[in-house]
Amino acid sequence: MDRALTPAFESPRMAPEEPDDRSQSGEKPCPLCGHPMFEHRIDESTSNVLLECPTDERLPEPAATAPLNEFGMPASEERLAKLKRNDHA
């Protein structure tokens, strides 16, 4: 019985982290502006944590060529499968 139930109660195995794209200073770049994270201010004074970038410049967003969901986000695999089934019907 223990062998059957143990997998349900174990922590999930984590995949090894991929190497990060790091700047020369060794700091991880901001995903929004590309500047090193040490240049940013993180405001935790409210329940919504805010990241204040040192610049108004933003990295270009990747082009979305795949179907989007109702919120404008890339559609999940389940949604894509449903769309495919409807197209073939």
PyMOL commands that place a pseudoatom at each C-alpha (Angstrom):
pseudoatom trace, name=CA, resn=MET, resi=1, chain=A, elem=C, hetatm=0, pos=[0.000, 0.000, 0.000]
pseudoatom trace, name=CA, resn=ASP, resi=2, chain=A, elem=C, hetatm=0, pos=[2.879, 2.386, 0.790]
pseudoatom trace, name=CA, resn=ARG, resi=3, chain=A, elem=C, hetatm=0, pos=[4.362, 1.842, -2.674]
pseudoatom trace, name=CA, resn=ALA, resi=4, chain=A, elem=C, hetatm=0, pos=[1.048, 2.738, -4.278]
pseudoatom trace, name=CA, resn=LEU, resi=5, chain=A, elem=C, hetatm=0, pos=[0.405, 5.886, -2.203]
pseudoatom trace, name=CA, resn=THR, resi=6, chain=A, elem=C, hetatm=0, pos=[3.940, 7.283, -1.893]
pseudoatom trace, name=CA, resn=PRO, resi=7, chain=A, elem=C, hetatm=0, pos=[4.000, 8.890, -5.395]
pseudoatom trace, name=CA, resn=ALA, resi=8, chain=A, elem=C, hetatm=0, pos=[0.818, 10.813, -4.574]
pseudoatom trace, name=CA, resn=PHE, resi=9, chain=A, elem=C, hetatm=0, pos=[2.351, 12.382, -1.464]
pseudoatom trace, name=CA, resn=GLU, resi=10, chain=A, elem=C, hetatm=0, pos=[5.926, 13.026, -2.657]
pseudoatom trace, name=CA, resn=SER, resi=11, chain=A, elem=C, hetatm=0, pos=[7.096, 16.458, -3.784]
pseudoatom trace, name=CA, resn=PRO, resi=12, chain=A, elem=C, hetatm=0, pos=[7.187, 16.781, -7.550]
pseudoatom trace, name=CA, resn=ARG, resi=13, chain=A, elem=C, hetatm=0, pos=[10.607, 16.428, -9.113]
pseudoatom trace, name=CA, resn=MET, resi=14, chain=A, elem=C, hetatm=0, pos=[11.928, 19.769, -10.306]
pseudoatom trace, name=CA, resn=ALA, resi=15, chain=A, elem=C, hetatm=0, pos=[13.670, 20.043, -13.634]
pseudoatom trace, name=CA, resn=PRO, resi=16, chain=A, elem=C, hetatm=0, pos=[17.199, 21.415, -13.436]
pseudoatom trace, name=CA, resn=GLU, resi=17, chain=A, elem=C, hetatm=0, pos=[17.283, 25.157, -13.986]
pseudoatom trace, name=CA, resn=GLU, resi=18, chain=A, elem=C, hetatm=0, pos=[18.458, 26.352, -17.358]
pseudoatom trace, name=CA, resn=PRO, resi=19, chain=A, elem=C, hetatm=0, pos=[21.368, 28.766, -17.383]
pseudoatom trace, name=CA, resn=ASP, resi=20, chain=A, elem=C, hetatm=0, pos=[20.172, 32.371, -17.246]
pseudoatom trace, name=CA, resn=ASP, resi=21, chain=A, elem=C, hetatm=0, pos=[21.091, 35.072, -19.718]
pseudoatom trace, name=CA, resn=ARG, resi=22, chain=A, elem=C, hetatm=0, pos=[23.285, 37.179, -17.456]
pseudoatom trace, name=CA, resn=SER, resi=23, chain=A, elem=C, hetatm=0, pos=[24.871, 40.551, -18.075]
pseudoatom trace, name=CA, resn=GLN, resi=24, chain=A, elem=C, hetatm=0, pos=[28.600, 41.225, -17.581]
pseudoatom trace, name=CA, resn=SER, resi=25, chain=A, elem=C, hetatm=0, pos=[27.999, 42.252, -13.968]
pseudoatom trace, name=CA, resn=GLY, resi=26, chain=A, elem=C, hetatm=0, pos=[26.517, 38.829, -13.223]
pseudoatom trace, name=CA, resn=GLU, resi=27, chain=A, elem=C, hetatm=0, pos=[23.021, 40.196, -12.560]
pseudoatom trace, name=CA, resn=LYS, resi=28, chain=A, elem=C, hetatm=0, pos=[19.928, 38.776, -14.192]
pseudoatom trace, name=CA, resn=PRO, resi=29, chain=A, elem=C, hetatm=0, pos=[18.368, 41.255, -16.654]
pseudoatom trace, name=CA, resn=CYS, resi=30, chain=A, elem=C, hetatm=0, pos=[14.853, 42.618, -16.168]
pseudoatom trace, name=CA, resn=PRO, resi=31, chain=A, elem=C, hetatm=0, pos=[12.330, 40.823, -18.429]
pseudoatom trace, name=CA, resn=LEU, resi=32, chain=A, elem=C, hetatm=0, pos=[10.602, 44.155, -19.137]
pseudoatom trace, name=CA, resn=CYS, resi=33, chain=A, elem=C, hetatm=0, pos=[13.393, 46.630, -19.874]
pseudoatom trace, name=CA, resn=GLY, resi=34, chain=A, elem=C, hetatm=0, pos=[16.564, 44.494, -20.077]
pseudoatom trace, name=CA, resn=HIS, resi=35, chain=A, elem=C, hetatm=0, pos=[18.471, 46.544, -17.470]
pseudoatom trace, name=CA, resn=PRO, resi=36, chain=A, elem=C, hetatm=0, pos=[20.168, 44.658, -14.597]
pseudoatom trace, name=CA, resn=MET, resi=37, chain=A, elem=C, hetatm=0, pos=[17.790, 43.981, -11.720]
pseudoatom trace, name=CA, resn=PHE, resi=38, chain=A, elem=C, hetatm=0, pos=[20.017, 45.780, -9.188]
pseudoatom trace, name=CA, resn=GLU, resi=39, chain=A, elem=C, hetatm=0, pos=[19.055, 49.059, -10.919]
pseudoatom trace, name=CA, resn=HIS, resi=40, chain=A, elem=C, hetatm=0, pos=[15.373, 48.497, -10.099]
pseudoatom trace, name=CA, resn=ARG, resi=41, chain=A, elem=C, hetatm=0, pos=[13.309, 49.408, -7.057]
pseudoatom trace, name=CA, resn=ILE, resi=42, chain=A, elem=C, hetatm=0, pos=[10.836, 46.862, -5.698]
pseudoatom trace, name=CA, resn=ASP, resi=43, chain=A, elem=C, hetatm=0, pos=[7.989, 48.434, -3.718]
pseudoatom trace, name=CA, resn=GLU, resi=44, chain=A, elem=C, hetatm=0, pos=[6.523, 45.943, -1.247]
pseudoatom trace, name=CA, resn=SER, resi=45, chain=A, elem=C, hetatm=0, pos=[4.631, 48.523, 0.835]
pseudoatom trace, name=CA, resn=THR, resi=46, chain=A, elem=C, hetatm=0, pos=[1.242, 47.259, -0.404]
pseudoatom trace, name=CA, resn=SER, resi=47, chain=A, elem=C, hetatm=0, pos=[-0.226, 43.834, -1.073]
pseudoatom trace, name=CA, resn=ASN, resi=48, chain=A, elem=C, hetatm=0, pos=[0.574, 44.321, -4.783]
pseudoatom trace, name=CA, resn=VAL, resi=49, chain=A, elem=C, hetatm=0, pos=[4.350, 44.239, -5.182]
pseudoatom trace, name=CA, resn=LEU, resi=50, chain=A, elem=C, hetatm=0, pos=[5.483, 46.789, -7.766]
pseudoatom trace, name=CA, resn=LEU, resi=51, chain=A, elem=C, hetatm=0, pos=[8.632, 46.696, -9.871]
pseudoatom trace, name=CA, resn=GLU, resi=52, chain=A, elem=C, hetatm=0, pos=[9.897, 50.154, -10.809]
pseudoatom trace, name=CA, resn=CYS, resi=53, chain=A, elem=C, hetatm=0, pos=[12.177, 50.062, -13.848]
pseudoatom trace, name=CA, resn=PRO, resi=54, chain=A, elem=C, hetatm=0, pos=[14.917, 52.717, -14.114]
pseudoatom trace, name=CA, resn=THR, resi=55, chain=A, elem=C, hetatm=0, pos=[13.837, 53.553, -17.674]
pseudoatom trace, name=CA, resn=ASP, resi=56, chain=A, elem=C, hetatm=0, pos=[10.689, 53.886, -19.748]
pseudoatom trace, name=CA, resn=GLU, resi=57, chain=A, elem=C, hetatm=0, pos=[12.226, 51.769, -22.512]
pseudoatom trace, name=CA, resn=ARG, resi=58, chain=A, elem=C, hetatm=0, pos=[10.708, 48.297, -22.914]
pseudoatom trace, name=CA, resn=LEU, resi=59, chain=A, elem=C, hetatm=0, pos=[11.924, 45.171, -24.672]
pseudoatom trace, name=CA, resn=PRO, resi=60, chain=A, elem=C, hetatm=0, pos=[9.898, 44.262, -27.762]
pseudoatom trace, name=CA, resn=GLU, resi=61, chain=A, elem=C, hetatm=0, pos=[7.204, 41.683, -27.124]
pseudoatom trace, name=CA, resn=PRO, resi=62, chain=A, elem=C, hetatm=0, pos=[7.538, 38.429, -29.056]
pseudoatom trace, name=CA, resn=ALA, resi=63, chain=A, elem=C, hetatm=0, pos=[5.192, 38.177, -32.011]
pseudoatom trace, name=CA, resn=ALA, resi=64, chain=A, elem=C, hetatm=0, pos=[2.182, 35.982, -31.277]
pseudoatom trace, name=CA, resn=THR, resi=65, chain=A, elem=C, hetatm=0, pos=[1.392, 33.868, -34.329]
pseudoatom trace, name=CA, resn=ALA, resi=66, chain=A, elem=C, hetatm=0, pos=[-0.532, 31.159, -32.449]
pseudoatom trace, name=CA, resn=PRO, resi=67, chain=A, elem=C, hetatm=0, pos=[-4.233, 31.365, -31.530]
pseudoatom trace, name=CA, resn=LEU, resi=68, chain=A, elem=C, hetatm=0, pos=[-5.078, 33.475, -28.486]
pseudoatom trace, name=CA, resn=ASN, resi=69, chain=A, elem=C, hetatm=0, pos=[-7.594, 32.847, -25.725]
pseudoatom trace, name=CA, resn=GLU, resi=70, chain=A, elem=C, hetatm=0, pos=[-10.372, 35.236, -24.691]
pseudoatom trace, name=CA, resn=PHE, resi=71, chain=A, elem=C, hetatm=0, pos=[-7.889, 37.299, -22.637]
pseudoatom trace, name=CA, resn=GLY, resi=72, chain=A, elem=C, hetatm=0, pos=[-5.430, 37.802, -25.493]
pseudoatom trace, name=CA, resn=MET, resi=73, chain=A, elem=C, hetatm=0, pos=[-2.948, 35.319, -24.035]
pseudoatom trace, name=CA, resn=PRO, resi=74, chain=A, elem=C, hetatm=0, pos=[-1.545, 32.330, -25.975]
pseudoatom trace, name=CA, resn=ALA, resi=75, chain=A, elem=C, hetatm=0, pos=[-4.124, 29.528, -25.990]
pseudoatom trace, name=CA, resn=SER, resi=76, chain=A, elem=C, hetatm=0, pos=[-3.498, 26.454, -23.837]
pseudoatom trace, name=CA, resn=GLU, resi=77, chain=A, elem=C, hetatm=0, pos=[-2.855, 23.026, -25.347]
pseudoatom trace, name=CA, resn=GLU, resi=78, chain=A, elem=C, hetatm=0, pos=[-6.374, 21.991, -24.284]
pseudoatom trace, name=CA, resn=ARG, resi=79, chain=A, elem=C, hetatm=0, pos=[-7.899, 24.989, -26.086]
pseudoatom trace, name=CA, resn=LEU, resi=80, chain=A, elem=C, hetatm=0, pos=[-5.823, 24.305, -29.217]
pseudoatom trace, name=CA, resn=ALA, resi=81, chain=A, elem=C, hetatm=0, pos=[-6.987, 20.668, -29.258]
pseudoatom trace, name=CA, resn=LYS, resi=82, chain=A, elem=C, hetatm=0, pos=[-10.609, 21.816, -28.927]
pseudoatom trace, name=CA, resn=LEU, resi=83, chain=A, elem=C, hetatm=0, pos=[-10.182, 24.286, -31.805]
pseudoatom trace, name=CA, resn=LYS, resi=84, chain=A, elem=C, hetatm=0, pos=[-8.635, 21.550, -33.947]
pseudoatom trace, name=CA, resn=ARG, resi=85, chain=A, elem=C, hetatm=0, pos=[-11.560, 19.175, -33.229]
pseudoatom trace, name=CA, resn=ASN, resi=86, chain=A, elem=C, hetatm=0, pos=[-14.073, 21.917, -34.160]
pseudoatom trace, name=CA, resn=ASP, resi=87, chain=A, elem=C, hetatm=0, pos=[-12.239, 22.717, -37.410]
pseudoatom trace, name=CA, resn=HIS, resi=88, chain=A, elem=C, hetatm=0, pos=[-12.418, 19.070, -38.518]
pseudoatom trace, name=CA, resn=ALA, resi=89, chain=A, elem=C, hetatm=0, pos=[-16.118, 18.737, -37.649]
for i in range(1, 89): cmd.bond("trace and resi %d" % i, "trace and resi %d" % (i + 1))
show_as sticks, trace
zoom trace
